[in-house]
Amino acid sequence: MSLALLGFAMVAVFMTLIMTKKMTPLVALIVIPTIFGVIAGQAAGLGPMMIDGIKNLAPTGVMLLFAILFFSTMTDTGLFDPLVGRLIRLVHGDPMRILLGTVALCAVVSLDGDGSTTYIITIAALLPLYKRYDMNRLYLCCLLMLTSGIMNLTPWGGPTARAASALKLDPATLFLPLIPGMLAGLAALLALAVWFGRKERHRIGHVKANQPVEFTGMAVSQYPEARRPHLIWFNGLLVVALLTLLVWGILPLSVLMMIAFAIAMIVNYPGVAEQKERIAAHAGNVLSVVSLIFAAGIFTGILGGTGMVEAMSKEVVGMIPPVLGPYMAPITALLSLPFTFFISNDAFYFGMLPILAEAGSHYGVEPMAIARASLMGQPVHLLSPLVPSTYLLVSLAGIDLADHQRFTLLPAIGVCVVMTIVGMIALAFPFVA
């Protein structure tokens, strides 16, 4: 019990310091778990725990490093400039159309199953529009993150793959009944975009909002000397090939990103000086994101290595009265909101989900149903400071993480509720055994 309480206290202190801006996420991810690890009486074993956590997140760090470099390079070449031009012609300067287009574009791009690349591509295409019309970028981040959270439930997405692996289930069988709930979630986001659009129309003014604009002098690519318009077809095919191989799973994502980046550099910038210049141009963004990943490794390493995650999971399951046992599916959906926020997906799906599934089986709830219900909290999960791609999103959009969390939390909960209700109606999982 004391270890569980210590775990809850660590998470609470960590989140309080982040939300109140008393400490930066990078520092808090390192300092807070170290202090609580010492309090837990496991100071001697903290080193191996930290290293294990860093090792587990190392592939993610490598993937993000080269993903940022690759897609930033594609942006520099001007690959996404025509997309911005087409978007401008479609939206006609109307904030509501821009917001609806945000959801639609993100839903398509998110099919690759990786949040980081989704944010890089969509922010590159949409941010100039939001800047041009002085639109609230909190709307942009809210819609992008929630859309990504829904689309990440595809079989090749991280959460579904983890849930299937933890309970030894077929990912495709796990996924298919979730589609109605996902569609309902996207419909809710389109309704949210309409509401945001009406507010922006009122704030900006109809005359300014609907005024035709010649979008000259502003492009996604910010370095004129780095543009390669004559290579746009090659670069487009390179991106398509990368995403195809990503879905195919022929190689690990981190390796695919490294190879794609190397090819992009050789073809677009064959000179060594040019390559160094492009890498240096994005080094700051790479450092800020990747450093947070390895710091998160320390947090998750200590949280799991000390046994806090396991103790926390058992305490929560033990608090469920037997009379509520037949309702384990909706209870699991409800628990997935806070727990995937406070602990990593790995900790939740590999540590807590098997315990929930075992408890559900005693009351006649199938493990498959528990697995599907456990995925309902993913839109809220992406708000967690333990999610590396969230730092990338707010960094690219130029907003503060705490502001984004405060603004997006209620809409995220709303989307989760919609997905859960429709999921039960569509019989993806039962309300009661």
C-alpha positions, -999 to +999 in steps of 0.1 A: +000+000+000+028+024+009+045+019-024+013+025-043+007+057-024+042+068-030+036+062-068+004+083-067+022+110-048+051+111-073+027+115-102+007+142-084+038+162-075+051+159-110+019+170-126+014+198-102+049+212-109+043+210-146+008+224-147+018+253-124+049+260-144+071+257-113+095+234-131+102+226-168+091+191-180+127+182-188+140+189-153+109+174-135+111+142-155+146+137-141+145+151-106+110+141-092+113+103-099+149+103-085+137+119-053+108+095-049+130+066-057+153+075-028+123+080-006+111+045-016+144+031-002+158+020-035+186+044-040+211+017-047+191+004-077+181+037-093+210+036-118+200+003-135+163+014-135+172+047-152+193+029-178+166+004-185+141+031-190+164+050-213+171+018-233+134+012-237+128+046-252+160+048-272+143+035-304+116+062-300+143+088-295+162+078-326+130+077-346+120+111-336+154+125-342+155+114-378+118+120-384+122+156-374+153+159-396+136+141-426+103+160-426+120+193-418+142+186-448+112+179-470+096+211-458+128+230-467+127+216-502+092+231-507+074+198-510+044+210-489+041+244-505+016+233-532-005+216-505-007+249-487-017+267-519-045+242-525-058+245-489-060+283-493-081+280-524-104+255-507-109+274-474-113+309-490-101+325-458-130+312-438-119+301-402-145+275-400-134+258-432-098+260-420-107+243-387-128+216-405-099+211-429-076+206-399-096+176-388-099+161-423-062+166-432-050+152-398-073+121-402-057+113-436-021+119-425-026+100-393-031+068-412+006+062-409+001+055-372+028+078-360+018+110-342+052+128-346+052+126-384+015+136-384+022+167-364+052+177-385+033+174-418+000+190-407+016+218-387+038+226-418+007+228-440-017+245-416+003+269-393+008+295-421-030+297-425-035+301-387-009+328-386-022+346-417-057+350-402-045+354-366-064+323-355-061+308-321-034+281-323-048+263-292-077+253-316-051+239-340-033+218-314-066+206-298-080+193-331-048+178-343-041+160-311-076+146-306-078+135-343-044+118-339-056+101-307-086+086-325-067+075-356-040+060-335-063+031-327-055+015-361-040-020-358-005-007-366-009+021-340+010+018-307-020+014-283-038-013-302-006-033-308+003-030-271-032-041-259-032-071-284+003-081-273-004-078-236-034-101-238-022-122-268-050-112-291-052-107-329-048-069-336-072-069-366-099-087-346-094-063-318-096-033-341-126-038-365-154-033-339-138-001-328-145+016-362-180+029-354-167+045-322-138+061-341-162+075-367-183+089-340-153+105-324-143+121-357-179+134-361-177+149-326-144+167-336-160+181-368-188+195-346-162+209-322-144+225-353-177+241-363-181+256-328-145+269-328-151+282-363-182+302-352-162+318-324-133+327-347-157+342-373-171+364-346-137+373-332-120+380-365-150+394-383-169+381-414-154+407-437-118+399-428-124+362-426-141+358-460-118+383-478-100+366-508-063+365-501-034+361-524-011+341-502+022+354-516+054+358-497+046+331-472+053+294-477+058+264-456+095+264-466+112+292-447+146+289-464+145+301-501+180+288-508+170+253-497+140+249-520+143+222-547+112+226-569+128+205-596+129+175-572+093+178-559+082+146-576+111+126-563+106+140-528+069+132-529+076+097-540+102+093-512+076+103-486+050+080-501+075+051-501+085+058-465+048+058-453+041+026-474+071+008-459+061+021-425+026+005-428+041-026-443+065-030-414+094-042-435+119-024-412+117-007-378+104+028-380+136+043-366+157+025-393+133+037-421+136+073-409+174+071-409+175+057-444+149+081-458+168+111-443+201+099-458+185+095-492+169+129-490+202+146-481+222+129-509+197+138-536+186+173-525+218+185-509+248+165-523+274+190-509+287+184-474+284+221-465+247+221-476+240+190-455+256+205-424+236+237-429+203+219-431+211+198-400+221+228-381+189+247-390+168+221-372+193+211-344+175+231-318+141+215-324+157+180-324+175+186-291+144+199-273+123+169-283+149+141-280+162+153-247+127+150-232+124+115-245+154+103-226+143+122-195+109+104-198+129+072-198+142+079-164+107+086-151+092+054-166+122+034-156+120+044-119+082+041-119+083+006-132+116-006-116+106+004-081+073-016-085+052+015-081+032+008-113+023-027-103+014-016-068-008+012-081-025-011-106-033-037-079-047-010-055-070+004-081-083-030-091-087-039-055-109-009-049-135-021-074-164-036-053-176-071-064-210-057-072-194-037-100-176-066-114-200-073-143-194-036-154-156-042-159-157-031-195-170+005-189-149+007-157-118-002-178-127+025-203-131+050-174-098+040-158-080+043-191-084+081-190-065+089-159-041+060-160-029+064-196-024+101-187-004+096-155+016+065-166+030+055-200+011+033-225+036+006-219+030+007-181-008+007-185-011-020-212+016-043-201+012-037-163-024-029-156-044-043-185-037-080-177-049-074-141-081-057-154-086-085-179-081-112-152-106-094-129-131-091-158-129-128-166-142-136-131-174-118-139-179-131-175-163-102-194-141-114-222-104-102-224-111-089-259-138-066-246-115-054-218-088-047-244-111-027-266-125-007-237-089+001-225-083+020-258-111+045-252-088+069-232-062+075-259-074+111-267-067+120-231-035+100-230-019+122-257-022+152-232+002+134-209+037+150-204+050+115-209+041+115-246+071+127-266+050+137-297+030+162-276+061+182-269+068+182-307+032+194-314+033+224-290+069+232-300+060+234-337+028+254-330+046+278-306+023+274-276+029+264-240+022+228-229+003+238-198-020+261-218-026+232-243-034+208-215-058+231-198-076+240-230-078+205-245-086+184-214-124+188-215-128+183-252-106+152-249-128+138-222-159+145-243-144+126-273-136+097-251-171+096-237-186+096-272-163+068-284-172+047-253-209+051-256-209+043-294-185+015-287-210-001-263-239+005-287-219-011-315-211-041-292-174-036-293-176-042-256-206-047-233-220-023-207-226-052-184-216-089-186 
